[in-house]
Amino acid sequence: MVSLIALALVVAPGAHLVQAASGDTVPGGIVAGVTVGQPPGPGAAGSACTWRRADPHDAHLGRGGEVSRLIADRRYWLYERWCADDIDLVWVPELAPGTLAEHAADEVRRLIPEPQVATAPPADAGVVQAPMWFWVPEASWQAIEATAWVPVDDGVLWATARAVPTSLWLDPGDGPGGATPVTCAGPGPRWTHAHGDVALSPCSVTYRHSSESAPSGTHRAVLRVVWSTSWTASTGEGGPLEPLYSQVTLPVAVNEIHALVSH
């Protein structure tokens, strides 16, 4: 055991250290906060550091026992972080699995992309009274997850949040008396030439008004992806989280074609 002297953690009143990035330095040590990413495992590749509760002592005062501080109603424990031949004193928050899940969910929310939208006919070539198909390419219809973790006495406590896209909601944007908003499960069927010009899909709409009189010359369609979210933890706990949403506004030009009748 390397001789260590316990250091005081000095923090301004009301500080929320649990939100600090891993490795922030403060007077008296380093605040580990919550780490987002793959937690280290025993013998795992790239797991260069080990953690254990600090038991600081010196030659004159003897062993001082485990050290903790209560900051802004949050308990922090002093850990030793061993990385090869280097050692740091690190303050680690005491967190419940559900709190870690909230941090992981925040990261998932940040990672969710703006929806990629495809249409047929193209969004700049719509026609009144002809169905327009909307869908999200399957390549971008993928689950997203993130893991948050902190070291604990017996290893690592982690929680993973996972978001799965489940449905689309589409507001065509042509105003009162126009096409009705639709909701469809999944990313929506992809249009192919085999469908022709009159086939419908669960995610198609039929515009009733030309966009020529709209202020921008286009209808402002809104497409929203609904994400079902849940979490699991290393303790076996878990459950659903509030759904997440991502959306994009798409300008849609809709033309009115006048038939020419000759006698």
PAZAPA-4460 file (N, C-alpha, C; in steps of 0.05 Angstrom, whole numbers, plus 32768, in hexadecimal, padded with zeros to 4 digits):
% residues 263
    n_x    n_y    n_z   ca_x   ca_y   ca_z    c_x    c_y    c_z   seq   type   mol
   8011   7FE8   8000   8000   8000   8000   8012   8019   8000     1      M     A
   800C   802B   7FEE   801B   8044   7FED   8010   8056   8002     2      V     A
   8021   8064   8010   8018   8077   8025   800A   808F   8018     3      S     A
   7FF1   8093   8021   7FE1   80A9   8017   7FD7   80BA   802E     4      L     A
   7FD5   80D4   8029   7FCA   80E6   803D   7FAF   80EF   8033     5      I     A
   7F9A   80EB   8043   7F7F   80F4   803B   7F7E   8112   8036     6      A     A
   7F71   811A   8021   7F70   8136   8019   7F53   813F   801C     7      L     A
   7F50   8158   8023   7F35   8163   8026   7F29   816B   800B     8      A     A
   7F10   8166   8006   7F03   816E   7FEE   7EF5   8189   7FF3     9      L     A
   7EFE   819D   7FE5   7EF3   81B8   7FE9   7EE2   81BF   7FD0    10      V     A
   7EC8   81C3   7FD5   7EB6   81C8   7FBF   7EA3   81DF   7FC6    11      V     A
   7E9D   81F0   7FB3   7E8A   8206   7FB8   7E6F   81FB   7FBF    12      A     A
   7E60   820A   7FD1   7E46   8201   7FD9   7E34   81FD   7FC0    13      P     A
   7E24   81E7   7FC1   7E11   81E2   7FAB   7E1D   81D5   7F93    14      G     A
   7E37   81CE   7F94   7E43   81C1   7F7D   7E38   81A5   7F79    15      A     A
   7E35   819D   7F60   7E2B   8182   7F5B   7E42   8172   7F4D    16      H     A
   7E53   8166   7F5D   7E6A   8159   7F52   7E64   8141   7F42    17      L     A
   7E4D   8135   7F46   7E46   811D   7F37   7E45   8123   7F1A    18      V     A
   7E41   813C   7F12   7E40   8143   7EF6   7E5C   8149   7EEA    19      Q     A
   7E70   8148   7EFB   7E8B   814F   7EF1   7E95   8139   7EDE    20      A     A
   7EA5   8141   7ECB   7EB0   812E   7EB8   7EC5   811D   7EC7    21      A     A
   7EC9   8105   7EBE   7EDC   80F3   7ECB   7EF8   8100   7EC8    22      S     A
   7F06   8102   7EDF   7F21   810D   7EDF   7F23   812A   7EE5    23      G     A
   7F0D   8138   7EEB   7F0F   8154   7EF3   7F20   8156   7F0D    24      D     A
   7F31   816A   7F0D   7F41   816E   7F26   7F34   8183   7F37    25      T     A
   7F35   817E   7F51   7F2B   8191   7F65   7F3F   8192   7F7C    26      V     A
   7F3F   81A6   7F8C   7F51   81A6   7FA3   7F4C   818D   7FB4    27      P     A
   7F60   817D   7FB8   7F5D   8166   7FC8   7F5A   814C   7FB9    28      G     A
   7F5B   814D   7F9F   7F59   8133   7F90   7F4D   8137   7F75    29      G     A
   7F43   8121   7F6A   7F36   8121   7F50   7F19   8117   7F53    30      I     A
   7F06   8125   7F46   7EEA   811C   7F47   7EE5   8109   7F30    31      V     A
   7EDE   80F1   7F36   7EDA   80DD   7F20   7EBF   80E3   7F12    32      A     A
   7EAB   80EB   7F21   7E91   80EF   7F15   7E87   80D5   7F09    33      G     A
   7E78   80D7   7EF3   7E6D   80C0   7EE6   7E7B   80BD   7ECB    34      V     A
   7E84   80A4   7EC5   7E91   809F   7EAC   7E7D   8092   7E99    35      T     A
   7E7C   809C   7E80   7E6B   8091   7E6C   7E7C   8081   7E59    36      V     A
   7E75   8068   7E54   7E85   8057   7E43   7E86   803B   7E4E    37      G     A
   7E95   802A   7E41   7E97   800E   7E49   7EA5   800C   7E64    38      Q     A
   7E98   8001   7E79   7EA5   7FFF   7E93   7EBB   7FEB   7E92    39      P     A
   7ED0   7FEF   7EA2   7EE6   7FDB   7EA3   7EDD   7FC1   7EB0    40      P     A
   7EE7   7FAB   7EA7   7EE1   7F92   7EB3   7EFB   7F84   7EBB    41      G     A
   7EF9   7F70   7ECC   7F11   7F61   7ED4   7F1F   7F55   7EBC    42      P     A
   7F38   7F5D   7EB8   7F48   7F52   7EA2   7F40   7F5C   7E87    43      G     A
   7F2E   7F70   7E86   7F24   7F7A   7E6C   7F3B   7F88   7E5D    44      A     A
   7F3A   7F85   7E43   7F4F   7F92   7E32   7F4C   7FB0   7E36    45      A     A
   7F62   7FBE   7E3A   7F61   7FDB   7E3D   7F5A   7FE4   7E58    46      G     A
   7F55   7FD1   7E6B   7F4E   7FD9   7E86   7F68   7FDD   7E96    47      S     A
   7F74   7FF5   7E93   7F8E   7FFA   7E9D   7F8E   8003   7EBA    48      A     A
   7F77   800B   7EC4   7F75   8016   7EDF   7F64   8005   7EF1    49      C     A
   7F6B   8004   7F0A   7F5A   7FF7   7F1F   7F53   800B   7F34    50      T     A
   7F3D   8006   7F42   7F33   8019   7F56   7F2F   800A   7F70    51      W     A
   7F34   8018   7F86   7F2D   800E   7FA0   7F2A   8025   7FB4    52      R     A
   7F19   8020   7FC8   7F15   8034   7FDD   7F30   803C   7FEA    53      R     A
   7F35   8055   7FEC   7F4E   805E   7FF9   7F4D   8059   8017    54      A     A
   7F64   8051   8021   7F68   804D   803E   7F80   805D   8046    55      D     A
   7F7F   8078   8044   7F97   8088   8047   7FA3   8087   8063    56      P     A
   7FBD   8089   8063   7FCC   8089   807C   7FE8   8095   8077    57      H     A
   7FF4   809D   808C   8011   80A5   808A   8020   809A   80A2    58      D     A
   803A   809E   80A2   804B   8091   80B6   8045   809C   80D2    59      A     A
   803B   80B4   80D4   8037   80C0   80EF   801A   80BC   80F9    60      H     A
   8006   80BE   80E8   7FEB   80BD   80F1   7FDE   80A1   80EF    61      L     A
   7FEC   808F   80E1   7FE1   8075   80DE   7FCB   8074   80C9    62      G     A
   7FBD   805D   80C8   7FA8   8059   80B4   7F8F   8068   80BC    63      R     A
   7F84   8077   80A8   7F6D   8088   80AF   7F52   807D   80A9    64      G     A
   7F50   8066   809B   7F36   805B   8094   7F2B   8068   807B    65      G     A
   7F15   805D   8071   7F09   8067   8058   7EFF   8084   805D    66      E     A
   7F01   8093   8047   7EFB   80B0   8048   7EE3   80B6   8036    67      V     A
   7ED0   80C5   8040   7EBA   80CE   8030   7EB3   80EB   8037    68      S     A
   7EA5   80F8   8025   7E9B   8113   802A   7E7F   8115   8020    69      R     A
   7E6F   8126   802D   7E53   812B   8025   7E53   8146   8018    70      L     A
   7E4D   8147   7FFE   7E4D   8160   7FEF   7E33   8163   7FE1    71      I     A
   7E24   8179   7FE7   7E0A   817E   7FDA   7DF8   8165   7FDB    72      A     A
   7DF7   8159   7FF3   7DE6   8141   7FF8   7DEF   8128   7FE8    73      D     A
   7E08   8129   7FDE   7E12   8111   7FD0   7E2B   8107   7FDF    74      R     A
   7E2C   80ED   7FE4   7E43   80E2   7FF2   7E59   80DB   7FDD    75      R     A
   7E71   80E4   7FE3   7E89   80DE   7FD2   7E9D   80CE   7FE3    76      Y     A
   7EA8   80B9   7FD6   7EBD   80A9   7FE3   7ED7   80AD   7FD5    77      W     A
   7EEC   80AC   7FE5   7F07   80B0   7FDB   7F12   8094   7FD2    78      L     A
   7F19   8093   7FB8   7F23   807A   7FAC   7F40   807E   7FA4    79      Y     A
   7F4E   8068   7FA2   7F68   8067   7F95   7F64   805C   7F79    80      E     A
   7F6E   806B   7F65   7F6D   8062   7F4A   7F89   805B   7F41    81      R     A
   7F8E   8041   7F3C   7FA8   8037   7F35   7FA9   8032   7F17    82      W     A
   7FBA   8040   7F09   7FBE   803D   7EEC   7FDC   8038   7EE7    83      C     A
   7FE3   801E   7EE2   7FFF   8016   7EE0   800D   801D   7EFA    84      A     A
   8021   802F   7EF9   8030   8036   7F11   8027   8051   7F1C    85      D     A
   8012   805C   7F11   8007   8076   7F1B   7FEF   8071   7F2D    86      D     A
   7FED   8083   7F40   7FD6   8081   7F53   7FCB   809D   7F57    87      I     A
   7FB0   809F   7F56   7FA2   80B8   7F5C   7F8F   80B4   7F72    88      D     A
   7F89   80CA   7F81   7F73   80CA   7F93   7F5B   80D5   7F85    89      L     A
   7F45   80C7   7F85   7F2D   80CE   7F75   7F14   80CD   7F87    90      V     A
   7F04   80E2   7F85   7EEB   80E3   7F93   7ED5   80D8   7F81    91      W     A
   7EC7   80C4   7F8B   7EB3   80B6   7F7B   7E98   80B9   7F88    92      V     A
   7E83   80C2   7F79   7E69   80C5   7F86   7E5C   80AA   7F8B    93      P     A
   7E4C   80A9   7FA0   7E3D   8091   7FA7   7E21   8094   7F99    94      E     A
   7E1C   8083   7F86   7E04   8086   7F75   7DF3   806D   7F74    95      L     A
   7DD9   8071   7F72   7DC7   805A   7F6D   7DC7   8053   7F50    96      A     A
   7DC1   803A   7F49   7DC0   8032   7F2D   7DAE   8043   7F1C    97      P     A
   7D97   804B   7F27   7D85   805C   7F18   7D90   8077   7F11    98      G     A
   7DA1   8082   7F23   7DAE   809C   7F1D   7DC3   8098   7F06    99      T     A
   7DD1   8082   7F07   7DE3   807D   7EF0   7DD4   807A   7ED6   100      L     A
   7DBC   806E   7ED8   7DAC   806A   7EC0   7DA4   8085   7EB4   101      A     A
   7D9F   8099   7EC5   7D98   80B4   7EBC   7DAF   80C0   7EAD   102      E     A
   7DC8   80BC   7EB6   7DDF   80C6   7EA8   7DE2   80B8   7E8D   103      H     A
   7DDE   809E   7E8D   7DE0   808F   7E74   7DCA   8099   7E60   104      A     A
   7DB2   809E   7E6A   7D9D   80A7   7E59   7DA3   80C3   7E4E   105      A     A
   7DB0   80D4   7E5D   7DB8   80EE   7E53   7DCB   80EB   7E3B   106      D     A
   7DDD   80D7   7E3D   7DEF   80D3   7E27   7DE1   80C8   7E0F   107      E     A
   7DCE   80B6   7E13   7DBE   80AB   7DFD   7DAF   80C2   7DEF   108      V     A
   7DA3   80D3   7DFF   7D94   80EA   7DF4   7DA7   80FB   7DE2   109      R     A
   7DC0   80FE   7DEB   7DD3   810E   7DDB   7DDA   8100   7DC1   110      R     A
   7DDA   80E5   7DC1   7DE3   80D6   7DAA   7DCD   80D2   7D95   111      L     A
   7DB4   80D5   7D9D   7D9E   80D0   7D89   7DA0   80E4   7D72   112      I     A
   7DA2   80DB   7D5A   7DA6   80ED   7D43   7D8B   80F9   7D39   113      P     A
   7D8E   810E   7D2A   7D76   8118   7D1C   7D6D   8104   7D07   114      E     A
   7D53   80FF   7D05   7D4A   80EB   7CF2   7D53   80F1   7CD5   115      P     A
   7D5B   80DC   7CC7   7D60   80DD   7CAA   7D46   80D4   7C9C   116      Q     A
   7D3C   80E5   7C8A   7D22   80E0   7C7E   7D25   80DC   7C60   117      V     A
   7D17   80C8   7C56   7D15   80C3   7C39   7CF7   80C6   7C31   118      A     A
   7CF2   80CF   7C19   7CD7   80D2   7C0F   7CD5   80C9   7BF2   119      T     A
   7CBD   80C1   7BEB   7CB7   80BB   7BCF   7C9B   80C5   7BC9   120      A     A
   7C97   80D8   7BB6   7CAB   80E4   7BA5   7CBE   80F6   7BB6   121      P     A
   7CD3   8101   7BAA   7CE5   8112   7BB9   7CD6   8129   7BC6   122      P     A
   7CE1   8133   7BDD   7CD3   8147   7BED   7CD0   8161   7BDD   123      A     A
   7CDE   8165   7BC8   7CDB   817E   7BB8   7CCA   817A   7B9F   124      D     A
   7CBC   8162   7B9E   7CAC   815C   7B86   7C92   814E   7B8D   125      A     A
   7C86   8156   7BA3   7C6C   814B   7BAB   7C56   8154   7B98   126      G     A
   7C40   8144   7B98   7C29   814A   7B87   7C10   8148   7B98   127      V     A
   7BFF   815C   7B95   7BE5   815B   7BA3   7BD5   8142   7B9B   128      V     A
   7BC9   8136   7BAF   7BB8   811E   7BAC   7BC7   8105   7BA4   129      Q     A
   7BE2   8106   7BA5   7BF2   80EE   7BA1   7C01   80E7   7BBA   130      A     A
   7C01   80CE   7BC3   7C0E   80C7   7BDC   7C2C   80CC   7BDC   131      P     A
   7C36   80D7   7BF2   7C53   80DA   7BF6   7C5B   80C8   7C0D   132      M     A
   7C6F   80B7   7C07   7C79   80A4   7C1C   7C8F   80B1   7C2B   133      W     A
   7C8F   80AC   7C46   7CA5   80B5   7C57   7CB0   809C   7C65   134      F     A
   7CCA   809B   7C68   7CD6   8086   7C78   7CF2   808E   7C82   135      W     A
   7CFC   807F   7C95   7D17   8083   7C9F   7D27   806B   7C96   136      V     A
   7D3E   8070   7C89   7D4F   8059   7C80   7D55   8046   7C97   137      P     A
   7D54   802D   7C92   7D58   8019   7CA7   7D74   801B   7CB3   138      E     A
   7D87   8024   7CA4   7DA3   8026   7CAE   7DA5   8039   7CC6   139      A     A
   7D93   804D   7CC7   7D93   8060   7CDD   7D7E   805A   7CF2   140      S     A
   7D70   8044   7CEE   7D5B   803B   7D02   7D68   8027   7D15   141      W     A
   7D7A   8031   7D26   7D89   801F   7D37   7D87   8027   7D54   142      Q     A
   7D89   8014   7D66   7D89   801A   7D83   7DA3   8028   7D8B   143      A     A
   7DA0   8038   7D9F   7DB7   8047   7DAA   7DB9   8042   7DC8   144      I     A
   7DD1   803D   7DD2   7DD4   8039   7DEF   7DED   8046   7DF9   145      E     A
   7DED   804B   7E13   7E05   8056   7E20   7E05   804B   7E3D   146      A     A
   7E1E   8048   7E47   7E22   803D   7E62   7E30   8052   7E73   147      T     A
   7E27   8056   7E8C   7E34   8067   7E9F   7E3C   8055   7EB7   148      A     A
   7E54   805C   7EC2   7E5E   804B   7ED8   7E6F   805A   7EEC   149      W     A
   7E71   804F   7F03   7E83   8059   7F18   7E8F   8041   7F26   150      V     A
   7EA8   8044   7F30   7EB4   802E   7F3F   7EA6   802B   7F5A   151      P     A
   7EA4   8013   7F64   7E99   800D   7F7F   7EAC   7FF9   7F8C   152      V     A
   7EA5   7FF2   7FA5   7EB7   7FE1   7FB5   7EBD   7FC6   7FA7   153      D     A
   7EA9   7FBA   7F9A   7EAD   7FA0   7F8F   7EB0   7FA0   7F71   154      D     A
   7EB7   7FB7   7F65   7EBC   7FB7   7F48   7EB1   7FD1   7F3C   155      G     A
   7E9C   7FCE   7F2B   7E91   7FE4   7F1D   7E73   7FE2   7F1E   156      V     A
   7E66   7FF9   7F23   7E49   7FFB   7F21   7E42   8009   7F07   157      L     A
   7E32   7FFC   7EF6   7E2C   8009   7EDC   7E0E   8007   7ED6   158      W     A
   7E05   8019   7EC5   7DEA   8019   7EBB   7DEA   8020   7E9E   159      A     A
   7DDB   8012   7E8E   7DDA   8016   7E71   7DBE   801F   7E6A   160      T     A
   7DBC   8035   7E5B   7DA3   803F   7E50   7DA2   8038   7E33   161      A     A
   7D8B   802F   7E29   7D88   8026   7E0D   7D6F   8033   7E02   162      R     A
   7D72   803F   7DEA   7D5B   804B   7DDC   7D57   803C   7DC2   163      A     A
   7D3E   8034   7DBC   7D37   8025   7DA4   7D22   8035   7D95   164      V     A
   7D27   803C   7D7B   7D13   8049   7D6C   7CFB   8037   7D67   165      P     A
   7CE3   8041   7D6B   7CCC   802F   7D6A   7CB7   8038   7D55   166      T     A
   7CB3   8052   7D52   7C9E   805B   7D3F   7CA4   8077   7D34   167      S     A
   7C96   807E   7D1F   7C98   8098   7D13   7C7D   80A7   7D16   168      L     A
   7C7F   80C1   7D1A   7C68   80D2   7D1A   7C6D   80E8   7D05   169      W     A
   7C5A   80EC   7CF3   7C5E   80FF   7CDE   7C47   8113   7CDC   170      L     A
   7C4D   812D   7CDD   7C3A   8142   7CD8   7C41   814D   7CBD   171      D     A
   7C2F   8149   7CA9   7C35   8152   7C8E   7C3A   8170   7C8B   172      P     A
   7C2D   8180   7C9D   7C33   819D   7C9D   7C24   81AE   7C89   173      G     A
   7C0E   81A3   7C7E   7C00   81B4   7C6A   7BE7   81C1   7C76   174      D     A
   7BE6   81C2   7C91   7BD2   81D3   7C9E   7BB6   81C7   7CA0   175      G     A
   7BA3   81D8   7CAA   7B87   81CF   7CAD   7B7B   81C5   7C93   176      P     A
   7B6D   81AE   7C96   7B61   81A3   7C7E   7B74   8193   7C6D   177      G     A
   7B8D   8192   7C75   7BA1   8184   7C65   7BA4   8167   7C6D   178      G     A
   7BBA   815B   7C66   7BBF   813F   7C6C   7BC1   813B   7C8B   179      A     A
   7BB7   8124   7C94   7BB6   811E   7CB0   7BD0   8113   7CBA   180      T     A
   7BDA   811B   7CD1   7BF3   810E   7CDC   7BEF   80F0   7CDF   181      P     A
   7C05   80E2   7CDC   7C05   80C5   7CDD   7C1A   80BB   7CF1   182      V     A
   7C15   80A3   7CFC   7C29   8096   7D0D   7C2C   807A   7D02   183      T     A
   7C44   8071   7CFF   7C49   8055   7CF5   7C5F   8048   7D05   184      C     A
   7C5C   802E   7D08   7C70   801E   7D17   7C89   801A   7D05   185      A     A
   7CA0   801B   7D12   7CB8   8016   7D03   7CC1   802E   7CF2   186      G     A
   7CD4   802A   7CE1   7CDF   8040   7CD1   7CCE   8048   7CB9   187      P     A
   7CB9   8038   7CB4   7CA9   803D   7C9C   7CB3   802D   7C84   188      G     A
   7CA1   8023   7C74   7CAA   8014   7C5C   7CB8   8026   7C48   189      P     A
   7CCC   801A   7C3B   7CDA   8029   7C26   7CCC   8026   7C0C   190      R     A
   7CC8   803C   7BFE   7CBB   803B   7BE4   7CCD   802F   7BCF   191      W     A
   7CC2   801F   7BBD   7CD0   8014   7BA6   7CBF   8019   7B8E   192      T     A
   7CCB   8016   7B76   7CBC   801A   7B5D   7CA5   8006   7B5B   193      H     A
   7CA7   7FF0   7B68   7C92   7FDC   7B67   7C78   7FE6   7B74   194      A     A
   7C7A   7FFA   7B86   7C62   8004   7B93   7C52   8017   7B81   195      H     A
   7C5F   8022   7B6D   7C51   8034   7B5B   7C4B   804F   7B68   196      G     A
   7C39   805E   7B5B   7C34   807A   7B64   7C1B   807D   7B76   197      D     A
   7C0B   8068   7B79   7BF2   806B   7B88   7BF1   805A   7BA1   198      V     A
   7C05   8048   7BA5   7C05   8037   7BBD   7C09   8048   7BD6   199      A     A
   7BFD   803F   7BEC   7C00   804C   7C06   7C12   803C   7C19   200      L     A
   7C1D   8049   7C2D   7C2C   803B   7C42   7C21   8046   7C5C   201      S     A
   7C27   8039   7C73   7C1F   8044   7C8D   7C2B   805F   7C92   202      P     A
   7C41   8066   7C85   7C4E   807F   7C89   7C4C   8092   7C71   203      C     A
   7C37   808E   7C60   7C33   80A0   7C4A   7C1D   80B4   7C50   204      S     A
   7C1E   80CB   7C44   7C09   80DF   7C47   7C02   80E9   7C2B   205      V     A
   7BE9   80F3   7C28   7BE0   80FE   7C0E   7BDA   811C   7C13   206      T     A
   7BEB   812C   7C07   7BE7   8149   7C0A   7BCF   8152   7BFA   207      Y     A
   7BBF   8164   7C06   7BA7   816E   7BFA   7BAA   818B   7BF0   208      R     A
   7BC0   8197   7BF9   7BC4   81B3   7BF2   7BE0   81B7   7BE6   209      H     A
   7BE0   81C7   7BD1   7BFA   81CF   7BC6   7C09   81E0   7BDA   210      S     A
   7C24   81DF   7BD8   7C34   81EF   7BEA   7C3B   820A   7BDE   211      S     A
   7C31   8210   7BC6   7C38   8229   7BB9   7C30   8242   7BC9   212      E     A
   7C1A   8240   7BD8   7C11   8257   7BE7   7C1C   8258   7C03   213      S     A
   7C2C   8244   7C0B   7C39   8244   7C26   7C4E   825A   7C27   214      A     A
   7C52   8266   7C3F   7C65   827C   7C41   7C81   8276   7C35   215      P     A
   7C8B   825E   7C38   7CA5   8257   7C2E   7CA3   8248   7C13   216      S     A
   7C8B   8244   7C09   7C88   8234   7BF1   7C89   8216   7BF5   217      G     A
   7C8B   820E   7C0F   7C8C   81F2   7C16   7C7B   81ED   7C2E   218      T     A
   7C71   81D4   7C31   7C65   81CC   7C4A   7C7C   81C3   7C5D   219      H     A
   7C78   81C8   7C77   7C8D   81C1   7C8A   7C85   81A7   7C99   220      R     A
   7C8D   8191   7C8E   7C87   8177   7C9A   7C99   8172   7CB2   221      A     A
   7C8D   8167   7CC7   7C9C   8160   7CDF   7C9C   8141   7CE2   222      V     A
   7CB3   8135   7CE3   7CB5   8118   7CE8   7CC3   8114   7D02   223      L     A
   7CB7   8104   7D13   7CC1   80FF   7D2E   7CC5   80E1   7D32   224      R     A
   7CDC   80D9   7D3D   7CE1   80BE   7D44   7CDD   80BA   7D62   225      V     A
   7CCE   80A6   7D69   7CC9   80A0   7D86   7CDC   808A   7D8E   226      V     A
   7CEB   808E   7DA4   7CFE   807B   7DAE   7CF5   8070   7DC9   227      W     A
   7CF3   8056   7DCB   7CED   8048   7DE4   7D07   8044   7DF3   228      S     A
   7D08   804C   7E0C   7D21   804A   7E1B   7D1E   803A   7E35   229      T     A
   7D34   802D   7E3D   7D35   801D   7E55   7D51   801C   7E60   230      S     A
   7D54   8011   7E78   7D6F   800F   7E84   7D72   7FF5   7E93   231      W     A
   7D8B   7FED   7E94   7D93   7FD6   7EA4   7DAC   7FDD   7EB3   232      T     A
   7DB1   7FD0   7ECA   7DC8   7FD5   7EDA   7DD6   7FBC   7EE1   233      A     A
   7DEF   7FBF   7EEA   7DFF   7FA7   7EF3   7DF3   7F9A   7F0B   234      S     A
   7DE1   7FA7   7F19   7DD4   7F9B   7F30   7DBC   7F8A   7F29   235      T     A
   7DB4   7F8A   7F0F   7D9C   7F7C   7F06   7D84   7F8E   7F05   236      G     A
   7D86   7FA6   7F0F   7D70   7FB9   7F0F   7D6C   7FC4   7EF2   237      E     A
   7D55   7FD0   7EED   7D50   7FDC   7ED3   7D32   7FE2   7ED0   238      G     A
   7D2B   7FEB   7EB8   7D0F   7FF1   7EB3   7D0D   8005   7E9D   239      G     A
   7CF4   800E   7E97   7CF0   8021   7E81   7CF8   803D   7E8A   240      P     A
   7CFE   804E   7E76   7D03   806A   7E7A   7CF0   807A   7E69   241      L     A
   7CEF   8094   7E6D   7CDD   80A5   7E5C   7CE6   80A3   7E3F   242      E     A
   7CD2   80A1   7E2D   7CD9   80A0   7E10   7CE8   80B9   7E07   243      P     A
   7CF8   80B6   7DF3   7D07   80CC   7DE7   7CFC   80D1   7DCB   244      L     A
   7D01   80E9   7DC0   7CF7   80F0   7DA6   7D0E   80FF   7D97   245      Y     A
   7D0E   80FA   7D7D   7D1F   810A   7D6B   7D0E   8111   7D53   246      S     A
   7D12   8129   7D49   7D01   8131   7D33   7D0F   8144   7D20   247      Q     A
   7D05   8146   7D08   7D10   8158   7CF4   7CF9   8165   7CE5   248      V     A
   7CFD   817D   7CDC   7CE9   818B   7CCB   7CF3   818A   7CAE   249      T     A
   7CE1   8181   7C9C   7CE8   817D   7C81   7CD7   818F   7C6E   250      L     A
   7CE3   81A0   7C5F   7CD3   81B0   7C4B   7CC9   819E   7C35   251      P     A
   7CB0   819F   7C2F   7CA4   818E   7C1A   7C96   81A0   7C06   252      V     A
   7C9E   819F   7BED   7C91   81AE   7BD8   7C7C   819C   7BCA   253      A     A
   7C64   81A6   7BCA   7C4E   8196   7BBF   7C41   81A7   7BA8   254      V     A
   7C41   819B   7B91   7C36   81A9   7B79   7C1A   819F   7B72   255      N     A
   7C0B   81B0   7B65   7BF1   81A8   7B5C   7BF2   81A6   7B3E   256      E     A
   7BEC   818E   7B34   7BEE   818A   7B17   7BD2   818D   7B0B   257      I     A
   7BD0   819E   7AF7   7BB6   81A3   7AE9   7BB5   8192   7AD0   258      H     A
   7BA1   8183   7ACD   7B9E   8173   7AB5   7B94   8184   7A9E   259      A     A
   7B9F   817F   7A86   7B97   818D   7A6E   7B84   817A   7A5F   260      L     A
   7B6B   8184   7A5B   7B57   8173   7A4D   7B51   8180   7A32   261      V     A
   7B53   816F   7A1D   7B4E   8179   7A02   7B36   816B   79F6   262      S     A
   7B27   8178   79E5   7B10   816C   79D9   7B14   816A   79BB   263      H     A
***
